């Protein structure tokens, strides 16, 4: 009677409810349904309610269980909680109180499902704020951006030219609490040595020859937003203490003025030099480096994330086919072979230019090797330059992938963790590909 009454009340509240008269019926009903929540009496006619609870949590751990008893045993309540019960209530219970528990239990389950979905998306997504890449290295970068974007921590992005450092900076700013404010970008390598201080901090009228009026600096324009100093290792060394002072004191002074004014910006810096090399060569002060690199993001070159080449190629192909209204539908296997074998000294930017050119010049409805601007033989730009291997001709995409995995495992002596790192993929994905291609037992043995 109590179960029927509770069932009717819950149906009236909009829930889809099944009822069972004993443990055996409950198990059968549960195993043939997709129930999110079970309300289970601990005293059942055929089984112990704790045993039913354990069966439910073992067979479907995500289902929540609220247990009910009329015996008020604290020990039983503790046992039920240890077995995974969401909550423990005594009979007679108030329906409104139980309904509140049901809502909280379902909210907990929804939150858990949402968190699991987010983790899955973060581990598999191939695009993030216009950044293309599904490799292990790129997933790590996405997670770092998610972790630091909401803070005001200074970020240094390190990577070769063409790897997408500016896109990562964009993702940090537009995912931050400052996203509604300006994002000012300064290329330190492009500004003349004589003008960089005036550009950054501003000047007063008459401060120097040609200063015909007061001028605000870019740090003022970035108020409330973010400032990106691109290629910061190219900033004149004598300017770096002045920037360091601004970062430390959060105030600035225009050239020709004795008055200081407060500044409020989040600094994102980038460099295509290794910071240790730049410091050793006297291009970057170590005290400034420590100030700007609270968080450092290393962007891998394209040759170290071969797994992303096809994703990037397909993205650029679609983009330029639409832009130039060209009926290009894909890339031939032979052309892909050349793309995979190329060294990519210009990284993603080079690949983008190659695909744009190929879309414009292609004679057929797909890109062929003749449409690509390089020769991928065993010469300096070919596979031997990248890997030391001669890639056999006329291979399919799957053949190329199998070939690269086999050679990488040989290079690492069968160590799959090292091979996965070199290939830019997660180790479980490498295991999956080893099984898919039935790669030799010796190479596939776990280290």
C-alpha positions as CSV (number, residue, x, y, z in Angstrom):
1,X,0.0,0.0,0.0
2,X,2.8,2.4,0.8
3,X,4.6,1.6,-2.4
4,X,1.4,2.1,-4.5
5,X,0.7,5.4,-2.7
6,X,4.2,6.7,-3.2
7,X,4.1,5.6,-6.9
8,X,0.9,7.5,-7.5
9,X,2.3,10.7,-5.8
10,X,5.4,10.6,-7.9
11,X,3.5,10.1,-11.1
12,X,1.5,13.1,-10.3
13,X,4.7,15.0,-9.8
14,X,5.7,14.1,-13.4
15,X,8.0,11.1,-12.7
16,X,8.0,7.8,-14.7
17,X,7.7,5.2,-12.0
18,X,7.8,1.4,-11.7
19,X,6.8,-0.5,-8.5
20,X,7.8,-3.9,-7.3
21,X,6.4,-6.0,-4.5
22,X,9.5,-7.9,-3.5
23,X,13.3,-8.1,-4.2
24,X,13.1,-10.6,-7.1
25,X,10.5,-8.5,-8.9
26,X,12.6,-5.4,-8.3
27,X,15.7,-7.0,-9.8
28,X,13.8,-8.1,-12.9
29,X,12.2,-4.6,-13.3
30,X,15.5,-2.8,-12.8
31,X,17.5,-4.9,-15.2
32,X,14.9,-4.4,-18.0
33,X,14.7,-0.6,-17.5
34,X,16.9,2.5,-17.4
35,X,16.0,3.7,-13.9
36,X,17.9,6.7,-12.5
37,X,16.7,6.2,-9.0
38,X,15.6,3.4,-6.7
39,X,13.7,3.8,-3.5
40,X,14.2,0.5,-1.6
41,X,12.8,-0.8,1.7
42,X,15.5,-2.6,3.8
43,X,12.9,-5.1,5.0
44,X,11.6,-7.1,2.0
45,X,9.6,-10.4,2.1
46,X,12.2,-12.5,0.1
47,X,15.6,-10.8,0.3
48,X,17.6,-8.5,2.6
49,X,17.2,-4.9,1.3
50,X,21.0,-4.3,1.7
51,X,21.6,-7.2,-0.7
52,X,19.3,-5.6,-3.2
53,X,21.1,-2.3,-2.8
54,X,24.4,-3.9,-3.4
55,X,23.1,-5.7,-6.5
56,X,21.7,-2.4,-7.9
57,X,25.0,-0.5,-7.4
58,X,27.1,-3.4,-8.8
59,X,25.0,-3.7,-12.0
60,X,24.5,0.1,-12.5
61,X,26.7,2.3,-10.3
62,X,25.3,5.5,-11.7
63,X,21.8,4.8,-10.4
64,X,21.0,6.4,-7.1
65,X,19.4,4.5,-4.2
66,X,17.4,5.9,-1.3
67,X,16.8,3.3,1.4
68,X,13.8,3.2,3.7
69,X,13.4,1.3,7.0
70,X,10.9,1.2,9.9
71,X,13.4,-0.1,12.4
72,X,15.6,3.0,13.0
73,X,18.8,1.0,13.2
74,X,21.8,3.3,13.0
75,X,24.0,0.4,12.2
76,X,21.8,-0.5,9.2
77,X,21.9,3.1,8.1
78,X,25.7,3.1,8.1
79,X,25.8,-0.2,6.2
80,X,23.4,1.2,3.6
81,X,25.5,4.3,3.2
82,X,28.7,2.3,2.8
83,X,27.0,0.2,0.2
84,X,26.4,3.3,-1.9
85,X,23.0,4.5,-0.7
86,X,22.4,8.2,-1.4
87,X,20.3,8.7,1.8
88,X,18.5,6.8,4.5
89,X,15.0,7.6,5.7
90,X,12.8,6.1,8.4
91,X,9.1,5.1,8.2
92,X,6.8,6.8,8.5
93,X,8.2,9.4,6.2
94,X,6.9,12.7,5.0
95,X,6.3,12.7,1.2
96,X,7.5,16.3,0.8
97,X,10.7,15.4,2.6
98,X,11.2,12.4,0.4
99,X,10.4,14.3,-2.7
100,X,13.2,16.8,-1.8
101,X,15.6,13.9,-1.4
102,X,14.6,12.5,-4.8
103,X,15.3,15.9,-6.4
104,X,18.7,16.1,-4.8
105,X,19.6,12.5,-5.8
106,X,18.6,13.1,-9.4
107,X,20.5,16.5,-9.5
108,X,23.6,14.6,-8.2
109,X,23.3,12.1,-11.0
110,X,22.8,14.7,-13.6
111,X,25.9,16.6,-12.4
112,X,27.9,13.4,-12.5
113,X,26.7,12.6,-16.0
114,X,27.5,16.2,-17.1
115,X,31.0,16.0,-15.7
116,X,31.6,12.7,-17.4
117,X,30.4,14.1,-20.7
118,X,32.7,17.1,-20.3
119,X,35.6,14.9,-19.6
120,X,34.8,12.9,-22.7
121,X,34.5,16.0,-24.8
122,X,37.8,17.4,-23.5
123,X,39.5,14.1,-24.3
124,X,38.1,13.7,-27.8
125,X,37.4,17.2,-29.1
126,X,39.2,18.2,-32.3
127,X,38.4,21.9,-32.3
128,X,38.6,24.5,-29.5
129,X,38.2,28.2,-30.0
130,X,39.3,27.9,-33.6
131,X,42.3,25.7,-32.6
132,X,42.3,22.5,-34.6
133,X,43.8,19.3,-33.2
134,X,42.8,16.1,-31.4
135,X,46.3,14.8,-30.5
136,X,47.3,14.2,-26.9
137,X,49.4,17.4,-26.8
138,X,46.6,19.6,-28.0
139,X,44.1,18.0,-25.5
140,X,46.6,18.9,-22.7
141,X,46.7,22.5,-24.0
142,X,42.9,22.7,-24.1
143,X,42.8,21.5,-20.5
144,X,45.4,24.1,-19.4
145,X,43.5,26.9,-21.1
146,X,40.3,25.8,-19.3
147,X,42.2,25.8,-16.0
148,X,43.9,29.2,-16.2
149,X,41.7,31.3,-18.4
150,X,39.5,32.6,-15.6
151,X,42.5,33.7,-13.5
152,X,44.7,36.8,-14.1
153,X,47.9,34.7,-14.1
154,X,50.5,35.8,-16.6
155,X,50.8,33.2,-19.4
156,X,53.8,32.6,-21.6
157,X,53.2,30.6,-24.8
158,X,56.3,29.0,-26.3
159,X,56.4,27.4,-29.8
160,X,57.9,27.6,-33.2
161,X,56.6,30.1,-35.7
162,X,53.4,28.9,-37.3
163,X,52.3,26.6,-34.5
164,X,49.2,28.7,-33.5
165,X,50.4,30.7,-30.5
166,X,48.1,33.6,-31.3
167,X,45.1,31.3,-31.5
168,X,45.9,30.0,-28.0
169,X,46.2,33.5,-26.7
170,X,42.8,34.3,-28.2
171,X,41.3,31.2,-26.5
172,X,42.7,32.4,-23.1
173,X,41.4,35.9,-23.5
174,X,37.9,35.1,-24.9
175,X,37.4,32.3,-22.3
176,X,38.4,34.7,-19.5
177,X,36.4,37.1,-17.3
178,X,38.0,39.9,-19.3
179,X,36.5,38.7,-22.6
180,X,34.2,41.7,-22.9
181,X,37.1,44.1,-22.8
182,X,39.8,44.8,-25.4
183,X,42.5,42.4,-26.4
184,X,45.5,44.4,-27.5
185,X,48.3,42.6,-29.4
186,X,51.8,44.0,-29.9
187,X,54.5,42.3,-32.1
188,X,57.7,43.2,-30.3
189,X,59.8,42.2,-33.3
190,X,57.9,44.6,-35.6
191,X,58.2,47.8,-33.5
192,X,61.3,50.0,-34.0
193,X,63.5,50.1,-31.0
194,X,63.0,53.8,-30.7
195,X,59.2,53.6,-30.6
196,X,58.4,50.6,-28.5
197,X,58.4,52.4,-25.2
198,X,56.2,55.2,-26.5
199,X,53.8,52.6,-28.1
200,X,53.5,50.6,-24.9
201,X,53.4,53.4,-22.2
202,X,52.5,56.5,-24.2
203,X,54.2,60.0,-24.1
204,X,53.4,63.6,-23.4
205,X,53.5,66.5,-25.9
206,X,57.0,67.6,-26.5
207,X,58.6,64.6,-24.8
208,X,60.8,64.0,-27.9
209,X,61.1,65.3,-31.4
210,X,57.9,64.6,-33.3
211,X,55.7,64.2,-30.1
212,X,53.2,66.9,-31.2
213,X,50.4,65.7,-28.8
214,X,49.9,63.5,-25.8
215,X,49.5,59.9,-26.6
216,X,48.0,57.0,-24.6
217,X,50.0,53.8,-24.5
218,X,48.7,50.4,-25.4
219,X,48.7,49.3,-21.8
220,X,46.1,52.0,-21.2
221,X,44.1,50.8,-24.2
222,X,44.1,47.3,-22.7
223,X,42.5,48.5,-19.5
224,X,40.2,45.8,-18.1
225,X,41.2,43.5,-20.9
226,X,44.3,41.6,-22.0
227,X,47.6,42.6,-23.6
228,X,49.6,40.2,-25.8
229,X,53.3,40.8,-26.2
230,X,54.1,38.6,-29.2
231,X,57.8,37.6,-29.6
232,X,58.7,39.1,-26.3
233,X,62.3,37.9,-26.5
234,X,62.7,40.4,-29.4
235,X,61.9,43.3,-27.0
236,X,65.0,45.5,-26.5
237,X,66.8,44.4,-23.4
238,X,66.9,47.9,-22.0
239,X,63.0,48.1,-22.2
240,X,62.5,44.9,-20.2
241,X,63.2,46.4,-16.7
242,X,60.6,49.1,-17.4
243,X,58.0,46.4,-18.3
244,X,59.0,44.4,-15.2
245,X,58.4,47.5,-13.1
246,X,54.9,48.0,-14.6
247,X,54.0,44.4,-13.9
248,X,55.3,44.6,-10.3
249,X,53.7,47.9,-9.4
250,X,50.7,47.8,-11.7
251,X,51.3,51.4,-12.6
252,X,52.9,53.2,-15.5
253,X,54.4,56.5,-16.5
254,X,54.3,58.2,-19.9
255,X,57.5,59.3,-21.5
256,X,58.1,62.9,-20.5
257,X,55.8,62.8,-17.5
258,X,56.4,62.5,-13.7
259,X,52.9,61.3,-13.0
260,X,52.1,57.6,-12.8
261,X,48.7,56.1,-13.6
262,X,47.3,52.7,-12.6
263,X,47.1,49.9,-15.2
264,X,44.8,46.9,-15.2
265,X,45.5,44.2,-17.8
266,X,46.2,40.5,-18.1
267,X,49.5,39.8,-19.8
268,X,49.9,37.0,-22.3
269,X,53.3,36.7,-23.9
270,X,54.7,34.5,-26.6
271,X,58.0,33.5,-28.1
272,X,59.4,31.3,-30.8
273,X,62.6,30.9,-28.8
274,X,63.3,28.5,-26.0
275,X,63.3,30.8,-22.9
276,X,66.5,29.2,-21.6
277,X,68.3,29.9,-24.9
278,X,67.0,33.5,-24.9
279,X,68.2,34.1,-21.4
280,X,71.6,32.5,-22.1
281,X,72.0,34.7,-25.3
282,X,71.1,37.8,-23.4
283,X,67.9,38.4,-25.2
284,X,65.5,37.9,-22.2
285,X,66.1,38.9,-18.6
286,X,65.6,36.0,-16.2
287,X,63.7,38.2,-13.7
288,X,61.2,39.3,-16.4
289,X,60.9,35.6,-17.6
290,X,59.9,34.5,-14.1
291,X,57.3,37.3,-13.9
292,X,55.7,36.6,-17.3
293,X,55.7,32.8,-17.0
294,X,53.4,32.0,-14.1
295,X,51.8,29.6,-16.6
296,X,53.9,28.3,-19.5
297,X,52.2,26.6,-22.5
298,X,54.5,24.7,-24.8
299,X,53.0,24.3,-28.3
300,X,54.4,21.3,-30.2
301,X,55.6,21.6,-33.8
302,X,53.4,19.9,-36.4
303,X,56.0,17.3,-37.1
304,X,55.5,16.1,-33.5
305,X,51.7,15.7,-33.8
306,X,51.3,13.9,-37.1
307,X,47.9,12.7,-35.9
308,X,46.5,16.2,-36.5
309,X,47.6,16.6,-40.1
310,X,44.5,15.1,-41.6
311,X,42.2,17.1,-39.3
312,X,44.0,20.3,-40.3
313,X,44.0,19.4,-44.0
314,X,40.3,18.7,-44.0
315,X,39.6,21.9,-42.2
316,X,41.6,24.1,-44.5
317,X,40.3,22.3,-47.6
318,X,36.7,23.0,-46.6
319,X,37.5,26.6,-45.7
320,X,39.3,27.5,-49.0
321,X,36.9,25.5,-51.2
322,X,34.1,27.6,-49.9
323,X,36.1,30.8,-50.0
324,X,37.1,30.4,-53.6
325,X,34.0,28.5,-54.7
326,X,36.1,25.6,-55.9
327,X,34.5,22.1,-56.3
328,X,37.2,20.3,-54.4
329,X,35.8,17.4,-52.4
330,X,38.9,15.8,-50.9
331,X,42.6,14.7,-51.0
332,X,43.9,11.7,-52.8
333,X,45.7,9.0,-50.8
334,X,48.9,9.7,-52.7
335,X,48.6,13.4,-51.8
336,X,48.0,12.5,-48.1
337,X,51.1,10.4,-48.3
338,X,53.2,13.4,-49.2
339,X,51.5,15.6,-46.6
340,X,52.4,13.0,-43.9
341,X,55.9,12.7,-45.1
342,X,56.7,16.4,-45.3
343,X,58.9,18.0,-42.5
344,X,56.6,21.1,-42.1
345,X,59.3,23.6,-41.0
346,X,56.6,26.3,-41.2
347,X,54.2,24.2,-39.1
348,X,50.4,24.8,-39.3
349,X,50.8,28.1,-41.1
350,X,52.8,26.3,-43.9
351,X,50.1,23.6,-44.1
352,X,47.4,26.2,-44.4
353,X,49.3,27.9,-47.3
354,X,49.9,24.6,-49.0
355,X,46.2,23.7,-48.9
356,X,45.1,27.1,-50.1
357,X,47.5,26.9,-53.0
358,X,46.4,23.4,-53.8
359,X,42.7,24.4,-53.8
360,X,43.4,27.2,-56.3
361,X,45.5,25.0,-58.6
362,X,43.8,21.6,-58.5
363,X,42.6,20.5,-61.9
364,X,40.3,17.8,-60.6
365,X,37.8,17.5,-57.8
366,X,40.4,16.3,-55.4
367,X,43.9,17.4,-54.5
368,X,46.7,15.3,-56.1
369,X,50.4,15.2,-55.4
370,X,51.0,17.4,-58.5
371,X,49.0,20.2,-56.7
372,X,51.4,20.2,-53.8
373,X,54.5,22.5,-53.9
374,X,57.1,20.1,-52.6
375,X,58.7,16.8,-53.5
376,X,58.4,14.1,-50.8
377,X,61.0,11.7,-52.0
378,X,64.0,10.7,-49.9
379,X,65.5,14.2,-50.3
380,X,65.9,16.8,-47.6
381,X,62.2,17.6,-47.3
382,X,61.0,14.0,-47.6
383,X,60.2,11.3,-45.2
384,X,63.9,10.5,-44.6
385,X,64.4,14.0,-43.3
386,X,61.7,13.6,-40.8
387,X,62.0,10.0,-39.7
388,X,65.0,8.4,-41.3
389,X,62.6,6.1,-43.1
390,X,61.9,5.7,-46.8
391,X,58.1,5.6,-47.1
392,X,57.1,2.9,-49.7
393,X,55.2,4.4,-52.7
394,X,51.5,3.9,-53.4
395,X,50.4,3.4,-49.8
396,X,46.9,4.0,-48.6
397,X,46.2,6.2,-45.5
398,X,45.9,3.1,-43.3
399,X,49.1,1.7,-44.7
400,X,50.9,4.9,-43.9
401,X,49.5,5.0,-40.4
402,X,50.5,1.4,-39.8
403,X,54.0,2.0,-41.2
404,X,54.6,5.0,-39.0
405,X,53.4,3.2,-35.9
406,X,55.6,0.2,-36.6
407,X,58.7,2.3,-37.2
408,X,58.0,4.4,-34.1
409,X,57.7,1.3,-32.0
410,X,61.0,0.1,-33.4
411,X,62.6,3.4,-32.6
412,X,61.4,3.2,-29.0
413,X,62.3,-0.5,-28.6
414,X,58.6,-1.4,-28.2
415,X,58.0,1.1,-25.5
416,X,54.4,2.2,-26.2
417,X,54.4,5.1,-23.8
418,X,57.3,6.7,-25.6
419,X,55.8,5.8,-29.0
420,X,52.5,7.4,-28.0
421,X,54.4,10.5,-26.9
422,X,56.3,10.7,-30.3
423,X,53.1,10.2,-32.2
424,X,51.1,12.7,-30.2
425,X,48.3,10.3,-29.2
426,X,47.1,8.7,-25.9
427,X,48.5,5.3,-25.1
428,X,45.0,3.6,-25.1
429,X,44.5,4.9,-28.7
430,X,47.9,3.5,-29.7
431,X,46.8,0.1,-28.2
432,X,43.6,0.3,-30.3
433,X,45.6,1.0,-33.5
434,X,48.1,-1.9,-32.7
435,X,45.1,-4.2,-32.5
436,X,43.5,-2.8,-35.6
437,X,46.5,-3.3,-37.7
438,X,47.6,-6.5,-36.0
439,X,51.1,-5.1,-35.5
440,X,53.7,-7.8,-34.5
441,X,53.5,-9.4,-31.1
442,X,57.0,-8.2,-30.2
443,X,56.2,-4.5,-31.0
444,X,52.8,-4.8,-29.3
445,X,54.2,-6.2,-26.0
446,X,53.6,-3.8,-23.1
447,X,56.6,-2.2,-21.5
